[in-house]
Amino acid sequence: MTAQTADSRVNAQDGTRWGHLLRRGLIYALLIFFTIVFLLPVYMVLMTSFKSIDQVSISSMWELPQSLTLDSFAAAFEALAPGLRNSLALVLPATFFSAVLGSINGYVLSKWHFPGANIVFPLMLFGMFIPYQAILIPLVQFLRNVGLFNTLPGLILVHVVYGLPITTLIFRNYYVEVPDEVLESAAIDGAGFFGQYWNIVLPISLPGFVVVIIWQFTQIWNEFLFGVTVAGNTPTVTVALQNLSGSQIIEWNVQMAASLLAALPTLLVYVLLGRYFIRGLLAGSVKG
C-alpha cells in the first residue's frame, strides 16, 4: 500500500510537471506568433526602404532587396529636413516647460492645502478628456488674436497647455508619497515654497521626470492635427511626412525610409530612457 501510494505521488508529480511545461510551451508559442505578426509591418518597411524604385511592387514587397541602396533615405531626409528641424525646435521646449510646470502643479496639489484644491484638480484633469477637434476653432481664433497663429511659439504654447493635465497627474501621484514631515522640517528651518521644492522635492523627482519626458516627447513628436492647423507655415515632421504621400506617382521606398527617419527620435528616447519608464510609473504606487 505504501509503495502504491508513493508511485501515485510520483505519477501525479510527473503529470503536474508535464502539464506545467505544456502550458508554458503554449504561452511561449503564442508570444512568438504574435511577435512575428507585430513585426511583419516593420520588416516590410525595412525591406522596402532599402530598395530602389524599380524593385518596389506589391508582388515582391516581402522579398529581400536585390541590391541595397540608401538613395531612398537621402531623398527622404532632404524632404523631411525642415520638418525635423521644426519638430526638434518644438518638442524640446514644449516637453521641458510642460514637465516643469506639471512638477510644480503636482507639488502644490499634493502638499499645499488651500481652499478649492479638491475642485481645481478634477477640473484640470478634465482637460485630458477634451478632444483636439472640439477646441480647434476657438483655439485658432485665440492664437490669431494674440499673434501666435502659424508660428512655432504658438504651437509650443498649445502643447504645453494641453500637456499640463497628464503631467500634473503623474507628478501629483508621485509626490503624494513624499512624507509631510520632511517638508514640515524644512519649513521650520525657514525654507519657503520654492525652497522646499528646490531642495527637497526636485532632487527626488527624476523617475517622474523620466515618465513625463518620454510621454510628452512621444505625444508631441507624433501629433499631426495641431501641426497642420496651428503652425502651417512651419510644418512639423508629421506634416512633412504626409506631404510625401504624392498624387500620381508614389515612391513607396522613399515613404518607408521617411517613416523610419521620423520614428527614429522617439525610438532613441525609448532606448535611452525606457528602462526607467516602468520604474517611474510604479514609483509611489505601492505604499510602505
Residue, then its C-alpha position, 0 to 999 in steps of 0.5 A: m500500500t505504501a509503495q502504491t501510494a508513493d508511485s501515485r505521488v510520483n505519477a501525479q508529480d510527473g503529470t503536474r510537471w508535464g502539464h506545467l511545461l505544456r502550458r508554458g510551451l503554449i504561452y511561449a508559442l503564442l508570444i512568438f506568433f504574435t511577435i512575428v505578426f507585430l513585426l511583419p509591418v516593420y520588416m516590410v518597411l525595412m525591406t522596402s526602404f532599402k530598395s530602389i524604385d524599380q524593385v518596389s511592387i506589391s508582388s515582391m514587397w516581402e522579398l529581400p532587396q536585390s541590391l541595397t541602396l540608401d538613395s531612398f533615405a537621402a531623398a527622404f531626409e532632404a524632404l523631411a529636413p525642415g520638418l525635423r528641424n521644426s519638430l526638434a525646435l518644438v518638442l524640446p521646449a514644449t516637453f521641458f516647460s510642460a514637465v516643469l510646470g506639471s512638477i510644480n502643479g503636482y507639488v502644490l496639489s499634493k502638499w499645499h492645502f488651500p481652499g478649492a484644491n479638491i475642485v481645481f484638480p478634477l477640473m484640470l484633469f478634465g482637460m485630458f478628456i477634451p478632444y483636439q477637434a472640439i477646441l480647434i476653432p476657438l483655439v485658432q481664433f485665440l492664437r490669431n488674436v494674440g499673434l501666435f497663429n502659424t508660428l512655432p511659439g504658438l504651437i509650443l504654447v498649445h502643447v504645453v497647455y494641453g500637456l499640463p493635465i497628464t503631467t500634473l497627474i503623474f507628478r501629483n501621484y508621485y509626490v503624494e508619497v513624499p512624507d509631510e514631515v520632511l517638508e514640515s522640517a524644512a519649513i521650520d528651518g525657514a525654507g519657503f515654497f520654492g525652497q522646499y521644492w528646490n531642495i527637497v522635492l526636485p532632487i527626488s523627482l527624476p523617475g517622474f521626470v523620466v515618465v513625463i519626458i518620454w510621454q510628452f516627447t512621444q505625444i508631441w513628436n507624433e501629433f499631426l492635427f495641431g501641426v497642420t492647423v496651428a503652425g502651417n507655415t512651419p510644418t512639423v515632421t508629421v506634416a512633412l511626412q504626409n506631404l510625401s504621400g504624392s498624387q500620381i506617382i508614389e515612391w513607396n521606398v522613399q515613404m518607408a525610409a521617411s517613416l523610419l527617419a521620423a520614428l527614429p527620435t522617439l525610438l532613441v528616447y525609448v532606448l535611452l530612457g525606457r528602462y526607467f519608464i516602468r520604474g517611474l510609473l510604479a514609483g509611489s504606487v505601492k505604499g510602505 
